[in-house]
Amino acid sequence: MKEKIHTNVIVLGSGPSGYSAAFRCADLNLETILIERYTKLGGVCLNVGCIPSKALLYLSQVIEQARSINTSGIIFDSPKIDIIKIQLWKQKIIDKITNSLLKMSDLRKIKIINGMAKFVDSNTVIVESVSKTITIQFNHAIIATGSYPVKISSIPYKDHRIWDSTEALKLKIIPKNMLVIGAGAIGLEISTIYNTLGTKIDIIELSSKIFPSVDKDVTDFYYNQINNKFNFIFNAEISNVQSKDDGVYVTIKSHESQKIQRYDIILVAVGRMPNTKFINLDNIGIQLNNNGFIVTNQQMQTNIPHIYAIGDVVGHPMLAHKGSHEGHIAAEVISGLNHFFDTKIIPNIVYTEPNIAWVGMTEQEAKEKNIEYKIAIFPWKASGRAIASHFSDGITKLIFNKKTNRIIGGSVVGMNSGELLGEISLAIEMGCEAEDIVLTIHGHPTFYESINLAAQIYTGSITDLPKYKNTTN
């Protein structure tokens, strides 16, 4: 069966970038069709990524908290893990949000078509669904097709014991041991989940440290908090993988040695690539960069002005909140507004135990831009709330432009540290000076007052630390 339709805007992909763009288009009175190849809205993030991982990380956090208060007079028995119930609970969370997206789509009168879309020309796509082929002519298109996990050529992916992040978050089994390839956010978060549930984790990383783009003092502090949970193997790579009946045998090669190790499971978490190969971009001549990402301007337009691209397909950082913002920009530009993606900062959060979060400029970036800067680090060991909550192993670091006294960057390591980035992000966007933060009264005792106290360190007005710590070079 064949069908032809015409609409003002089509959006390819219903992840955070895509549904945000579609919803914003509809709110701006633009007739919109949302095309999704799977049966549920929400994309990777909602269905097999951000949300299920954070649900499982919440359980990990609760287990860790229960263990941490054993010295406080309250002792819990070891947790009993019911994998089936956890799976059902996780799916209920996903279903609740996907159903909410579906209802909001209906309220906005957005037409949803399930199937794989391919460009025929710069104003036409064909969608192959289960029951029919639909030809859609459009005035504007927004490409939000997301990304997929990078594969390593030497790994036998046909072996069911080789996982990517999607497979890992299904939580079908709790292996005795696991090799995680890649010490990025995905690898560390999934390692946290399985470690808490009892899996012995080895993490192999090609580089010499975790998060090389983050300030070394911050990553060193973070590494010292998590090093006892995982066995890190830096400056190493996989040279061979063999599947055997009793496990997966991995040859790990480093500068110093080469060894063979048996694992129950291997998780490959070495990054993601843009989903641009399967929508026939060649038919319309969309420009890609050397890594396969779609090239756009600050209004999210491709080299074909009425076709836009947002989210993971346009490159790093591949974060849902960045993509959602880009989706709003694209919709607003289509509606006639002269808006641009010109944000100063994009927050980064890794939801391990503890969290590590950073935003804005790092020290290295400040040096490269010849900005004279000064840092201020407040230790959570001096925070009443952190001490009372068994989370005193944390830091809040702020970076200020020494000439203007404006905040230009910040990092936090500690319990729920991602929640503290809101104030730091806003302060950077608004060009706040250290004194603005100092003169803003913060609640006590709270974790977020550590931002105020770090700013006090910079201005030399802090009374919560010995005077010799009042200045930080």
DRENDO-1510 file (C-alpha; in Angstrom, 1 decimal, always signed):
<recs>
REC; n; res; u; v; w
REC; 1; MET; +0.0; +0.0; +0.0 .
REC; 2; LYS; +1.2; +3.5; -0.9 .
REC; 3; GLU; +0.4; +6.9; +0.5 .
REC; 4; LYS; +1.5; +10.5; -0.3 .
REC; 5; ILE; +1.4; +13.4; +2.2 .
REC; 6; HIS; +2.6; +16.9; +2.3 .
REC; 7; THR; +3.6; +18.8; +5.5 .
REC; 8; ASN; +5.6; +21.9; +6.5 .
REC; 9; VAL; +8.2; +20.2; +8.8 .
REC; 10; ILE; +9.4; +16.6; +9.1 .
REC; 11; VAL; +11.6; +15.5; +12.0 .
REC; 12; LEU; +13.6; +12.4; +11.6 .
REC; 13; GLY; +14.2; +10.7; +15.0 .
REC; 14; SER; +12.3; +11.1; +18.3 .
REC; 15; GLY; +15.1; +11.2; +20.8 .
REC; 16; PRO; +15.5; +14.2; +23.1 .
REC; 17; SER; +16.7; +16.3; +20.1 .
REC; 18; GLY; +14.0; +15.2; +17.7 .
REC; 19; TYR; +11.0; +15.3; +20.0 .
REC; 20; SER; +12.1; +18.7; +21.4 .
REC; 21; ALA; +12.3; +20.0; +17.9 .
REC; 22; ALA; +8.9; +18.6; +16.9 .
REC; 23; PHE; +7.2; +19.9; +20.0 .
REC; 24; ARG; +8.7; +23.3; +19.6 .
REC; 25; CYS; +7.6; +23.4; +15.9 .
REC; 26; ALA; +4.1; +22.5; +16.8 .
REC; 27; ASP; +4.0; +25.1; +19.6 .
REC; 28; LEU; +5.0; +27.6; +16.9 .
REC; 29; ASN; +2.0; +26.6; +14.8 .
REC; 30; LEU; +4.1; +24.6; +12.2 .
REC; 31; GLU; +2.5; +21.5; +10.8 .
REC; 32; THR; +4.8; +18.7; +11.9 .
REC; 33; ILE; +5.3; +15.0; +11.2 .
REC; 34; LEU; +7.6; +13.1; +13.5 .
REC; 35; ILE; +9.2; +10.0; +11.9 .
REC; 36; GLU; +10.6; +7.3; +14.2 .
REC; 37; ARG; +11.9; +3.9; +13.1 .
REC; 38; TYR; +11.1; +2.2; +16.4 .
REC; 39; THR; +7.6; +1.7; +17.9 .
REC; 40; LYS; +8.4; +3.9; +21.0 .
REC; 41; LEU; +9.3; +7.5; +21.2 .
REC; 42; GLY; +12.4; +8.7; +23.1 .
REC; 43; GLY; +15.3; +7.4; +21.1 .
REC; 44; VAL; +18.4; +5.8; +22.6 .
REC; 45; CYS; +18.5; +8.2; +25.6 .
REC; 46; LEU; +15.0; +7.3; +27.0 .
REC; 47; ASN; +14.7; +3.7; +26.0 .
REC; 48; VAL; +18.2; +2.2; +26.2 .
REC; 49; GLY; +20.5; +4.9; +27.5 .
REC; 50; CYS; +20.3; +7.9; +29.8 .
REC; 51; ILE; +17.1; +7.0; +31.7 .
REC; 52; PRO; +17.5; +3.2; +32.3 .
REC; 53; SER; +21.2; +3.8; +33.2 .
REC; 54; LYS; +20.2; +6.5; +35.7 .
REC; 55; ALA; +17.5; +4.3; +37.2 .
REC; 56; LEU; +20.0; +1.5; +37.8 .
REC; 57; LEU; +22.6; +4.0; +39.1 .
REC; 58; TYR; +20.0; +5.2; +41.6 .
REC; 59; LEU; +19.8; +1.6; +42.9 .
REC; 60; SER; +23.5; +1.5; +43.1 .
REC; 61; GLN; +23.6; +4.7; +45.0 .
REC; 62; VAL; +21.0; +3.4; +47.5 .
REC; 63; ILE; +23.1; +0.3; +48.1 .
REC; 64; GLU; +26.2; +2.3; +48.6 .
REC; 65; GLN; +24.5; +4.6; +51.0 .
REC; 66; ALA; +23.2; +1.7; +53.0 .
REC; 67; ARG; +26.7; +0.3; +53.3 .
REC; 68; SER; +28.2; +3.7; +54.2 .
REC; 69; ILE; +26.1; +4.2; +57.3 .
REC; 70; ASN; +27.1; +1.0; +59.0 .
REC; 71; THR; +29.4; +3.0; +61.3 .
REC; 72; SER; +26.5; +5.2; +62.4 .
REC; 73; GLY; +24.6; +2.6; +64.4 .
REC; 74; ILE; +22.4; +1.4; +61.6 .
REC; 75; ILE; +23.3; -1.9; +60.0 .
REC; 76; PHE; +21.5; -3.3; +57.0 .
REC; 77; ASP; +21.7; -6.9; +55.8 .
REC; 78; SER; +23.4; -7.5; +52.4 .
REC; 79; PRO; +20.8; -6.6; +49.6 .
REC; 80; LYS; +19.0; -9.4; +47.9 .
REC; 81; ILE; +19.0; -8.8; +44.1 .
REC; 82; ASP; +15.9; -9.8; +42.2 .
REC; 83; ILE; +16.9; -9.2; +38.5 .
REC; 84; ILE; +13.4; -9.8; +37.1 .
REC; 85; LYS; +11.8; -7.2; +39.5 .
REC; 86; ILE; +14.6; -4.7; +38.7 .
REC; 87; GLN; +14.0; -5.2; +35.0 .
REC; 88; LEU; +10.2; -4.7; +35.4 .
REC; 89; TRP; +10.8; -1.6; +37.6 .
REC; 90; LYS; +13.2; -0.1; +35.0 .
REC; 91; GLN; +10.7; -0.7; +32.2 .
REC; 92; LYS; +7.9; +0.9; +34.1 .
REC; 93; ILE; +10.0; +4.1; +34.4 .
REC; 94; ILE; +10.7; +4.0; +30.6 .
REC; 95; ASP; +7.1; +3.3; +29.7 .
REC; 96; LYS; +5.8; +6.2; +31.9 .
REC; 97; ILE; +8.0; +8.7; +30.1 .
REC; 98; THR; +7.4; +7.3; +26.6 .
REC; 99; ASN; +3.6; +7.3; +27.2 .
REC; 100; SER; +3.9; +10.9; +28.4 .
REC; 101; LEU; +5.7; +11.9; +25.2 .
REC; 102; LEU; +3.0; +10.2; +23.1 .
REC; 103; LYS; +0.3; +12.1; +25.0 .
REC; 104; MET; +2.1; +15.4; +24.5 .
REC; 105; SER; +2.5; +14.6; +20.8 .
REC; 106; ASP; -1.3; +14.0; +20.5 .
REC; 107; LEU; -2.1; +17.2; +22.4 .
REC; 108; ARG; +0.1; +19.1; +19.9 .
REC; 109; LYS; -1.5; +17.3; +17.0 .
REC; 110; ILE; +1.8; +16.0; +15.7 .
REC; 111; LYS; +1.5; +13.1; +13.3 .
REC; 112; ILE; +3.8; +10.2; +14.2 .
REC; 113; ILE; +4.9; +7.8; +11.5 .
REC; 114; ASN; +6.9; +4.6; +12.5 .
REC; 115; GLY; +9.4; +3.4; +9.9 .
REC; 116; MET; +12.7; +4.1; +8.3 .
REC; 117; ALA; +12.9; +7.4; +6.4 .
REC; 118; LYS; +15.2; +7.9; +3.3 .
REC; 119; PHE; +15.7; +11.0; +1.3 .
REC; 120; VAL; +14.6; +10.9; -2.3 .
REC; 121; ASP; +15.4; +14.5; -3.0 .
REC; 122; SER; +15.8; +17.7; -1.0 .
REC; 123; ASN; +12.0; +18.0; -0.5 .
REC; 124; THR; +10.9; +14.4; -0.3 .
REC; 125; VAL; +11.4; +11.3; +1.9 .
REC; 126; ILE; +10.0; +7.8; +1.6 .
REC; 127; VAL; +9.1; +6.0; +4.8 .
REC; 128; GLU; +9.0; +2.2; +4.8 .
REC; 129; SER; +6.6; +1.1; +7.5 .
REC; 130; VAL; +5.3; -2.4; +8.3 .
REC; 131; SER; +2.1; -2.0; +6.3 .
REC; 132; LYS; +2.8; +0.6; +3.7 .
REC; 133; THR; +5.2; +3.0; +1.9 .
REC; 134; ILE; +4.6; +6.6; +2.6 .
REC; 135; THR; +6.0; +9.4; +0.4 .
REC; 136; ILE; +6.2; +12.7; +2.3 .
REC; 137; GLN; +6.9; +16.0; +0.7 .
REC; 138; PHE; +8.1; +18.8; +3.1 .
REC; 139; ASN; +9.1; +22.4; +3.2 .
REC; 140; HIS; +11.6; +21.9; +6.0 .
REC; 141; ALA; +13.4; +18.8; +7.5 .
REC; 142; ILE; +15.2; +18.4; +10.8 .
REC; 143; ILE; +17.6; +15.4; +10.9 .
REC; 144; ALA; +17.8; +14.0; +14.5 .
REC; 145; THR; +18.7; +10.4; +13.8 .
REC; 146; GLY; +21.1; +10.0; +16.7 .
REC; 147; SER; +24.1; +7.7; +17.0 .
REC; 148; TYR; +25.2; +4.1; +17.4 .
REC; 149; PRO; +28.0; +2.4; +19.4 .
REC; 150; VAL; +31.4; +2.2; +17.8 .
REC; 151; LYS; +32.6; -1.3; +17.1 .
REC; 152; ILE; +36.2; -2.7; +17.3 .
REC; 153; SER; +37.2; -4.8; +14.4 .
REC; 154; SER; +39.1; -7.4; +16.4 .
REC; 155; ILE; +36.1; -8.3; +18.6 .
REC; 156; PRO; +33.7; -11.2; +17.8 .
REC; 157; TYR; +30.4; -9.5; +18.2 .
REC; 158; LYS; +28.4; -12.6; +17.4 .
REC; 159; ASP; +29.3; -13.9; +20.9 .
REC; 160; HIS; +26.4; -13.1; +23.2 .
REC; 161; ARG; +29.0; -12.3; +25.9 .
REC; 162; ILE; +30.2; -9.3; +24.0 .
REC; 163; TRP; +28.0; -6.3; +25.1 .
REC; 164; ASP; +27.4; -2.8; +24.1 .
REC; 165; SER; +25.7; -0.3; +26.4 .
REC; 166; THR; +22.2; -1.3; +25.2 .
REC; 167; GLU; +22.8; -5.0; +26.1 .
REC; 168; ALA; +24.5; -4.1; +29.4 .
REC; 169; LEU; +21.5; -2.1; +30.6 .
REC; 170; LYS; +19.1; -5.0; +30.0 .
REC; 171; LEU; +20.6; -6.5; +33.2 .
REC; 172; LYS; +20.0; -10.1; +32.2 .
REC; 173; ILE; +22.8; -11.5; +34.3 .
REC; 174; ILE; +25.3; -10.3; +37.0 .
REC; 175; PRO; +28.6; -11.7; +35.8 .
REC; 176; LYS; +31.4; -12.6; +38.2 .
REC; 177; ASN; +33.8; -10.5; +36.2 .
REC; 178; MET; +33.7; -8.1; +33.3 .
REC; 179; LEU; +36.2; -6.3; +31.1 .
REC; 180; VAL; +35.1; -2.8; +30.2 .
REC; 181; ILE; +36.8; -1.3; +27.1 .
REC; 182; GLY; +36.8; +2.5; +27.4 .
REC; 183; ALA; +37.0; +4.6; +30.6 .
REC; 184; GLY; +34.5; +7.3; +29.3 .
REC; 185; ALA; +31.2; +8.2; +30.9 .
REC; 186; ILE; +29.3; +5.2; +29.5 .
REC; 187; GLY; +32.0; +2.7; +30.6 .
REC; 188; LEU; +32.3; +4.1; +34.0 .
REC; 189; GLU; +28.6; +4.4; +34.7 .
REC; 190; ILE; +27.9; +0.8; +33.7 .
REC; 191; SER; +30.9; -0.3; +35.6 .
REC; 192; THR; +29.4; +1.4; +38.7 .
REC; 193; ILE; +26.1; -0.4; +38.3 .
REC; 194; TYR; +27.7; -3.9; +38.0 .
REC; 195; ASN; +30.4; -3.3; +40.6 .
REC; 196; THR; +27.7; -2.4; +43.2 .
REC; 197; LEU; +25.8; -5.6; +42.3 .
REC; 198; GLY; +29.0; -7.7; +42.9 .
REC; 199; THR; +30.8; -7.9; +39.5 .
REC; 200; LYS; +34.6; -7.6; +39.5 .
REC; 201; ILE; +35.5; -4.9; +36.9 .
REC; 202; ASP; +38.6; -4.4; +34.9 .
REC; 203; ILE; +38.6; -1.2; +32.8 .
REC; 204; ILE; +41.1; -0.9; +29.9 .
REC; 205; GLU; +41.8; +2.6; +28.5 .
REC; 206; LEU; +44.1; +3.5; +25.5 .
REC; 207; SER; +45.1; +6.8; +27.0 .
REC; 208; SER; +47.0; +7.5; +30.3 .
REC; 209; LYS; +44.1; +8.9; +32.3 .
REC; 210; ILE; +40.4; +9.3; +32.5 .
REC; 211; PHE; +38.7; +12.4; +31.0 .
REC; 212; PRO; +41.9; +14.0; +29.6 .
REC; 213; SER; +40.0; +17.2; +28.7 .
REC; 214; VAL; +39.2; +17.8; +32.4 .
REC; 215; ASP; +41.6; +19.5; +34.8 .
REC; 216; LYS; +44.1; +17.1; +36.2 .
REC; 217; ASP; +43.6; +18.0; +39.8 .
REC; 218; VAL; +39.9; +17.3; +39.4 .
REC; 219; THR; +40.4; +13.9; +37.7 .
REC; 220; ASP; +43.1; +12.9; +40.1 .
REC; 221; PHE; +40.8; +13.6; +43.0 .
REC; 222; TYR; +38.0; +11.7; +41.3 .
REC; 223; TYR; +40.3; +8.8; +40.4 .
REC; 224; ASN; +41.3; +8.4; +44.0 .
REC; 225; GLN; +37.7; +8.0; +45.0 .
REC; 226; ILE; +36.9; +5.3; +42.4 .
REC; 227; ASN; +40.2; +3.5; +42.1 .
REC; 228; ASN; +39.4; +1.0; +44.8 .
REC; 229; LYS; +36.2; -0.1; +43.0 .
REC; 230; PHE; +37.8; -0.9; +39.6 .
REC; 231; ASN; +41.0; -2.3; +38.3 .
REC; 232; PHE; +42.2; +0.3; +35.7 .
REC; 233; ILE; +44.6; -0.7; +32.9 .
REC; 234; PHE; +45.9; +2.5; +31.3 .
REC; 235; ASN; +48.0; +2.8; +28.1 .
REC; 236; ALA; +46.8; -0.5; +26.9 .
REC; 237; GLU; +44.8; -2.0; +24.0 .
REC; 238; ILE; +43.1; -5.2; +23.0 .
REC; 239; SER; +45.1; -7.2; +20.4 .
REC; 240; ASN; +43.1; -10.4; +20.3 .
REC; 241; VAL; +39.8; -11.8; +21.5 .
REC; 242; GLN; +38.9; -15.5; +21.5 .
REC; 243; SER; +35.5; -17.0; +22.4 .
REC; 244; LYS; +35.7; -20.3; +24.3 .
REC; 245; ASP; +33.1; -22.4; +26.2 .
REC; 246; ASP; +34.2; -21.2; +29.6 .
REC; 247; GLY; +34.5; -17.5; +28.8 .
REC; 248; VAL; +36.0; -14.8; +26.5 .
REC; 249; TYR; +39.8; -14.7; +26.4 .
REC; 250; VAL; +41.3; -11.3; +25.8 .
REC; 251; THR; +44.9; -10.5; +24.9 .
REC; 252; ILE; +45.8; -7.1; +26.6 .
REC; 253; LYS; +48.8; -5.4; +25.2 .
REC; 254; SER; +50.6; -2.5; +26.9 .
REC; 255; HIS; +54.0; -0.9; +26.6 .
REC; 256; GLU; +55.4; -3.1; +29.3 .
REC; 257; SER; +53.8; -6.5; +28.7 .
REC; 258; GLN; +51.2; -8.6; +27.1 .
REC; 259; LYS; +48.8; -10.9; +28.9 .
REC; 260; ILE; +45.8; -13.1; +28.3 .
REC; 261; GLN; +42.8; -12.8; +30.7 .
REC; 262; ARG; +39.5; -14.7; +30.8 .
REC; 263; TYR; +36.3; -12.7; +31.3 .
REC; 264; ASP; +32.6; -13.7; +31.6 .
REC; 265; ILE; +31.5; -10.5; +29.8 .
REC; 266; ILE; +33.2; -7.8; +27.7 .
REC; 267; LEU; +31.5; -4.4; +27.5 .
REC; 268; VAL; +32.7; -2.3; +24.5 .
REC; 269; ALA; +32.2; +1.4; +25.4 .
REC; 270; VAL; +34.6; +3.3; +23.1 .
REC; 271; GLY; +32.3; +6.0; +21.8 .
REC; 272; ARG; +29.5; +6.5; +19.3 .
REC; 273; MET; +29.1; +7.3; +15.6 .
REC; 274; PRO; +26.4; +9.4; +13.9 .
REC; 275; ASN; +23.4; +7.6; +12.2 .
REC; 276; THR; +23.9; +9.2; +8.8 .
REC; 277; LYS; +24.5; +6.2; +6.6 .
REC; 278; PHE; +21.0; +4.9; +6.2 .
REC; 279; ILE; +18.9; +7.9; +5.3 .
REC; 280; ASN; +20.3; +8.4; +1.8 .
REC; 281; LEU; +22.0; +11.7; +2.4 .
REC; 282; ASP; +24.1; +11.1; -0.7 .
REC; 283; ASN; +20.9; +11.7; -2.7 .
REC; 284; ILE; +20.7; +15.3; -1.6 .
REC; 285; GLY; +24.4; +16.2; -1.2 .
REC; 286; ILE; +24.4; +17.0; +2.6 .
REC; 287; GLN; +27.9; +17.9; +3.7 .
REC; 288; LEU; +29.6; +15.7; +6.2 .
REC; 289; ASN; +32.9; +16.2; +8.0 .
REC; 290; ASN; +35.7; +13.7; +8.0 .
REC; 291; ASN; +34.2; +11.8; +10.9 .
REC; 292; GLY; +30.8; +11.5; +9.3 .
REC; 293; PHE; +29.0; +14.2; +11.3 .
REC; 294; ILE; +26.6; +16.6; +9.5 .
REC; 295; VAL; +28.1; +20.1; +9.1 .
REC; 296; THR; +25.8; +22.9; +10.2 .
REC; 297; ASN; +25.9; +26.6; +10.9 .
REC; 298; GLN; +24.9; +28.2; +14.2 .
REC; 299; GLN; +21.2; +28.1; +13.2 .
REC; 300; MET; +21.5; +24.3; +12.7 .
REC; 301; GLN; +21.2; +24.6; +9.0 .
REC; 302; THR; +23.0; +22.2; +6.7 .
REC; 303; ASN; +24.5; +23.3; +3.3 .
REC; 304; ILE; +20.9; +22.9; +2.1 .
REC; 305; PRO; +19.3; +25.8; +4.0 .
REC; 306; HIS; +15.8; +24.3; +4.5 .
REC; 307; ILE; +17.3; +21.0; +6.0 .
REC; 308; TYR; +18.5; +21.2; +9.5 .
REC; 309; ALA; +20.5; +18.7; +11.7 .
REC; 310; ILE; +20.7; +18.5; +15.5 .
REC; 311; GLY; +21.9; +16.2; +18.3 .
REC; 312; ASP; +24.4; +13.5; +18.0 .
REC; 313; VAL; +24.5; +13.6; +14.2 .
REC; 314; VAL; +26.2; +17.0; +14.3 .
REC; 315; GLY; +29.0; +16.0; +16.6 .
REC; 316; HIS; +30.5; +16.4; +20.1 .
REC; 317; PRO; +29.6; +16.8; +22.8 .
REC; 318; MET; +27.0; +14.0; +22.2 .
REC; 319; LEU; +24.7; +15.0; +25.0 .
REC; 320; ALA; +20.9; +15.0; +25.2 .
REC; 321; HIS; +20.6; +18.5; +26.7 .
REC; 322; LYS; +22.8; +20.0; +23.9 .
REC; 323; GLY; +20.6; +18.3; +21.3 .
REC; 324; SER; +17.4; +19.5; +22.9 .
REC; 325; HIS; +18.6; +23.1; +22.8 .
REC; 326; GLU; +19.7; +22.7; +19.2 .
REC; 327; GLY; +16.2; +21.3; +18.5 .
REC; 328; HIS; +14.6; +24.5; +19.9 .
REC; 329; ILE; +16.9; +26.6; +17.8 .
REC; 330; ALA; +16.1; +24.8; +14.5 .
REC; 331; ALA; +12.3; +25.0; +15.2 .
REC; 332; GLU; +12.6; +28.7; +16.0 .
REC; 333; VAL; +14.6; +29.5; +12.9 .
REC; 334; ILE; +12.1; +27.6; +10.7 .
REC; 335; SER; +9.3; +29.7; +12.2 .
REC; 336; GLY; +11.1; +32.9; +11.2 .
REC; 337; LEU; +12.9; +33.8; +14.5 .
REC; 338; ASN; +16.6; +34.9; +14.1 .
REC; 339; HIS; +18.0; +32.6; +16.8 .
REC; 340; PHE; +21.4; +31.1; +17.0 .
REC; 341; PHE; +23.2; +28.3; +18.9 .
REC; 342; ASP; +25.6; +30.6; +20.7 .
REC; 343; THR; +25.7; +29.2; +24.3 .
REC; 344; LYS; +28.9; +29.7; +26.2 .
REC; 345; ILE; +28.8; +26.4; +28.0 .
REC; 346; ILE; +27.5; +22.9; +27.9 .
REC; 347; PRO; +27.5; +20.9; +31.2 .
REC; 348; ASN; +29.0; +17.5; +31.5 .
REC; 349; ILE; +28.0; +15.0; +34.2 .
REC; 350; VAL; +29.2; +11.5; +34.9 .
REC; 351; TYR; +26.8; +9.7; +37.3 .
REC; 352; THR; +29.2; +7.4; +39.0 .
REC; 353; GLU; +29.7; +7.2; +42.8 .
REC; 354; PRO; +30.8; +9.9; +43.3 .
REC; 355; ASN; +29.6; +12.1; +40.4 .
REC; 356; ILE; +32.1; +14.1; +38.5 .
REC; 357; ALA; +30.7; +17.2; +36.7 .
REC; 358; TRP; +32.3; +20.1; +34.9 .
REC; 359; VAL; +31.3; +23.1; +32.8 .
REC; 360; GLY; +32.9; +26.0; +31.1 .
REC; 361; MET; +36.6; +26.6; +30.6 .
REC; 362; THR; +39.3; +24.4; +32.0 .
REC; 363; GLU; +42.7; +25.6; +33.1 .
REC; 364; GLN; +44.3; +24.3; +30.0 .
REC; 365; GLU; +41.8; +26.1; +27.8 .
REC; 366; ALA; +42.4; +29.3; +29.7 .
REC; 367; LYS; +46.1; +28.9; +29.1 .
REC; 368; GLU; +45.6; +28.3; +25.4 .
REC; 369; LYS; +43.5; +31.5; +25.2 .
REC; 370; ASN; +46.1; +33.5; +27.1 .
REC; 371; ILE; +43.6; +34.2; +29.9 .
REC; 372; GLU; +45.1; +35.0; +33.2 .
REC; 373; TYR; +43.1; +33.0; +35.7 .
REC; 374; LYS; +42.9; +32.0; +39.3 .
REC; 375; ILE; +41.3; +28.9; +40.8 .
REC; 376; ALA; +39.5; +28.3; +44.1 .
REC; 377; ILE; +38.8; +24.9; +45.5 .
REC; 378; PHE; +36.5; +24.3; +48.4 .
REC; 379; PRO; +37.0; +20.9; +50.1 .
REC; 380; TRP; +33.8; +19.1; +51.2 .
REC; 381; LYS; +35.6; +18.0; +54.3 .
REC; 382; ALA; +34.7; +21.5; +55.5 .
REC; 383; SER; +31.1; +21.2; +54.6 .
REC; 384; GLY; +28.7; +20.5; +57.4 .
REC; 385; ARG; +26.1; +19.0; +55.1 .
REC; 386; ALA; +28.6; +16.7; +53.4 .
REC; 387; ILE; +30.1; +15.5; +56.7 .
REC; 388; ALA; +26.6; +14.9; +58.2 .
REC; 389; SER; +25.6; +13.0; +55.0 .
REC; 390; HIS; +28.7; +10.7; +54.9 .
REC; 391; PHE; +29.8; +12.4; +51.6 .
REC; 392; SER; +32.7; +14.6; +52.7 .
REC; 393; ASP; +35.1; +13.2; +50.0 .
REC; 394; GLY; +34.2; +15.9; +47.5 .
REC; 395; ILE; +35.5; +19.2; +46.1 .
REC; 396; THR; +34.0; +22.2; +44.4 .
REC; 397; LYS; +36.4; +24.0; +42.1 .
REC; 398; LEU; +35.8; +27.4; +40.4 .
REC; 399; ILE; +38.0; +29.2; +37.8 .
REC; 400; PHE; +37.9; +32.9; +37.6 .
REC; 401; ASN; +39.3; +35.4; +35.0 .
REC; 402; LYS; +41.9; +37.2; +37.2 .
REC; 403; LYS; +41.5; +40.6; +35.3 .
REC; 404; THR; +37.7; +40.7; +35.3 .
REC; 405; ASN; +37.0; +38.5; +38.4 .
REC; 406; ARG; +34.3; +36.7; +36.3 .
REC; 407; ILE; +33.7; +33.0; +36.7 .
REC; 408; ILE; +34.7; +31.1; +33.5 .
REC; 409; GLY; +34.6; +27.5; +34.6 .
REC; 410; GLY; +33.8; +25.0; +37.3 .
REC; 411; SER; +34.1; +21.4; +38.3 .
REC; 412; VAL; +32.5; +19.4; +41.1 .
REC; 413; VAL; +33.3; +15.9; +42.4 .
REC; 414; GLY; +30.9; +14.5; +45.0 .
REC; 415; MET; +27.4; +13.3; +45.8 .
REC; 416; ASN; +24.9; +14.5; +43.2 .
REC; 417; SER; +27.5; +17.0; +42.0 .
REC; 418; GLY; +25.7; +17.4; +38.7 .
REC; 419; GLU; +22.9; +19.2; +40.5 .
REC; 420; LEU; +25.4; +21.9; +41.5 .
REC; 421; LEU; +26.3; +22.7; +37.9 .
REC; 422; GLY; +23.0; +24.6; +37.4 .
REC; 423; GLU; +24.2; +27.6; +39.4 .
REC; 424; ILE; +27.7; +27.5; +38.0 .
REC; 425; SER; +26.4; +27.3; +34.4 .
REC; 426; LEU; +24.0; +30.2; +34.9 .
REC; 427; ALA; +26.8; +32.3; +36.6 .
REC; 428; ILE; +29.1; +31.7; +33.6 .
REC; 429; GLU; +26.4; +32.5; +31.0 .
REC; 430; MET; +25.4; +35.7; +32.9 .
REC; 431; GLY; +29.0; +36.8; +33.3 .
REC; 432; CYS; +28.9; +36.8; +37.1 .
REC; 433; GLU; +31.8; +38.1; +39.1 .
REC; 434; ALA; +33.1; +36.2; +42.2 .
REC; 435; GLU; +31.5; +39.0; +44.4 .
REC; 436; ASP; +28.1; +38.3; +42.8 .
REC; 437; ILE; +28.3; +34.7; +44.0 .
REC; 438; VAL; +29.6; +35.7; +47.4 .
REC; 439; LEU; +26.9; +38.3; +48.0 .
REC; 440; THR; +24.2; +35.8; +47.1 .
REC; 441; ILE; +23.1; +34.2; +50.3 .
REC; 442; HIS; +23.1; +30.4; +50.0 .
REC; 443; GLY; +21.1; +28.0; +52.2 .
REC; 444; HIS; +23.0; +26.2; +55.0 .
REC; 445; PRO; +23.7; +23.4; +55.4 .
REC; 446; THR; +23.6; +22.5; +51.8 .
REC; 447; PHE; +25.9; +21.0; +49.2 .
REC; 448; TYR; +25.4; +23.9; +46.8 .
REC; 449; GLU; +26.7; +26.5; +49.3 .
REC; 450; SER; +30.1; +25.0; +48.5 .
REC; 451; ILE; +29.9; +27.2; +45.3 .
REC; 452; ASN; +29.5; +30.3; +47.5 .
REC; 453; LEU; +32.4; +29.2; +49.7 .
REC; 454; ALA; +34.7; +28.5; +46.8 .
REC; 455; ALA; +33.9; +32.1; +45.6 .
REC; 456; GLN; +34.7; +33.3; +49.1 .
REC; 457; ILE; +38.1; +31.6; +48.8 .
REC; 458; TYR; +38.8; +33.6; +45.6 .
REC; 459; THR; +37.8; +36.9; +47.2 .
REC; 460; GLY; +39.7; +36.1; +50.4 .
REC; 461; SER; +36.6; +36.5; +52.6 .
REC; 462; ILE; +36.1; +32.9; +53.7 .
REC; 463; THR; +35.8; +32.1; +57.4 .
REC; 464; ASP; +35.0; +28.4; +57.1 .
REC; 465; LEU; +38.7; +27.5; +56.5 .
REC; 466; PRO; +41.9; +28.5; +58.2 .
REC; 467; LYS; +43.2; +31.8; +57.0 .
REC; 468; TYR; +46.3; +30.3; +55.3 .
REC; 469; LYS; +43.9; +28.6; +52.8 .
REC; 470; ASN; +42.1; +31.8; +51.9 .
REC; 471; THR; +43.9; +32.2; +48.6 .
REC; 472; THR; +44.5; +29.6; +45.8 .
REC; 473; ASN; +47.0; +30.2; +43.0 .
</recs>
